[in-house]
Amino acid sequence: MDENEWDPVSAKPNVDMVWERKVLDKLAFAAISEQRRARRWGIFFKLASLAYVGLLLWFYLPWQGLSPTMGETHSALVDIRGVISADSEANADRVAAGLRAAFEDENTAGVILRINSPGGSPVQAGYINDEIRRLRKKYPDIPLYTVISDVCASGGYYIAVAGDRIYADKSSIVGSIGVLMNGFGFVDGMKKLGVERRLLTAGKHKGLMDPFSPLEKVERTHIQRLLDQMHTQFIQVVKNGRGDRLKGGENLFSGLIWSGEESVELGLVDALGSAGYVAREVIGVAEIVNFSIRKGYLERISEGIGSAVARTLSSELSFSLPR
């Protein structure tokens, strides 16, 4: 005990000073404990964050690209999923890059192009079709087979016909060989509501397909001629790819769709089979390596984090659509 804590008169400990010392000691120990507790929680949250990032990497990185079969003979797979457009995952640049990587790999025994798409941009589909034909010509010893999963319609089928053979499931949806341009007209409705349309253009037909203006006969004729021209191009691509295998006559090009089973009978599809079947039974190499080009790592991770945050906020704040 410090000598200042003694009462010089009674020669006994000063109670007030001893009490103050104990309080100060308790406060000091409490502050130290709080610092230690904060440090432990800080370490915990850092480790939790690292674990969360690790889980995101595990789920979002293309681990199949690290497959040990990359050094062995394999069947190469490239996926086309969703609407085919310049700003979607199924855009020409991304698909073409995956196809080039598949063909250029020295261990590729054959390429499988697996399509699940309702169609989309004729331009993007045309780019992919052209690239497939170029690669098949450059690598004549590597076959390319198209496999249809759920849907392969319109622009999807435009791409499919570039392969050596086409396979589908018996319940796949195939066809829709046609071109469309849609919209709506609200002219009469505006008249009833007393709304005046004020559309200013430089160029007589610059307001073509404006939903609040009447469609003139000359404009309808022009659009139909444009669609017919694109339809003729589509038909020619299909005939070039399928040749004498087509058995359904001109009705094949009417825009109708068929099941995979019917498509075999019509010559739109060669046989029934999945990607695994084609790799195992047709190419003869069961091991499959996926060469599909996906979104960048950071982009996919950020999207995953964004979705998780959105779900959390929606749950905590009870956000919901009006009923």
C-alpha positions, 0 to 999 in steps of 0.5 A: 500500500502506498504511504500516501494512503495512510492517515498520519494521525491514527496511523491507519489506512485512509479509507477514502483514498483506498476506496478511490484507488480500488475504483480507479483500478476497476475502471482501468481493468474494465477499459482493458477488458473492453479493448480486448473484447473489441479486438476479439470481435474485430478479429471475428468479423475479419475472419467472417468476411474472409470466409464469406468472400471464400464462399463467393469464390467457391460458388462463382469461380469456374472451377471446371477450368481447373479440372485435371482433365485439361491435360488429357483428351476431352470433349469440349463444351460451350454453352449458349443460354438465354436471349442472344443479344449484344448485352447478354451473356449469350453475345457473339463475342463471348460465345466465339471466344469460348469456341475458339478456345475449345478448338485451339486446345490440342486435347480437344477431341470434339466440340459440343455446342449446347443451346438453350435459347428462345432466340434473339438478335439475328446479327449476333446469331449470324456472327456466331454461325459465321465463326462456327463455319470458319473454325470448322474449316480451320480445324477439319479434324475436330467435329462440332455437334449441337445439343439442344436442351429445353429450347432452341428457337429462332436465332438459337436454331440459326446457330444450331444449323452450323454444326455437323449434327444436331441432337435434342431431347424428345421434349425439346422445343425446336423451330420458330424459323421466322422473323418478327417485329411487334408493337401496339397501336393506341391511336383510337384510344388517344382520340377517345381520351382527347389526347393530341399527339405531338410528334415532330420529325425530320424525314417523312417516315422517321416516326415509323412504328410510333405506337401513337401514330397511324401506320401508313400503308407504305410503311407497312409494305416497307416493313414487311419487305424488310422482314421477308428479306431477313426471313429469306436469309434465315431460310437459306442459312438453314438449308445450307446447314441441313441440306437434304435432311430437311423433310417438312417442306416450306411449312418448316419455315412458317415460324411454327415450333415442334418437339424434339421427337417431331424435329427428328422426323422433319429433319430439323434434328438428327437424333435424340441425345444429351451432351453427355451422350454425345461426348460418350457415344459420338465423340468417344470421350466421356470427359467434358471440359467446359470452355464457356466464357462467363462474366468476369470474377469481380463482376460475378462476385459483385452481382452475388454480393448485391443480390445477397444485400438486396435479399437481406434488405428486403427481408429486414425491411419487409419490402414487397410488391403491392397486391 
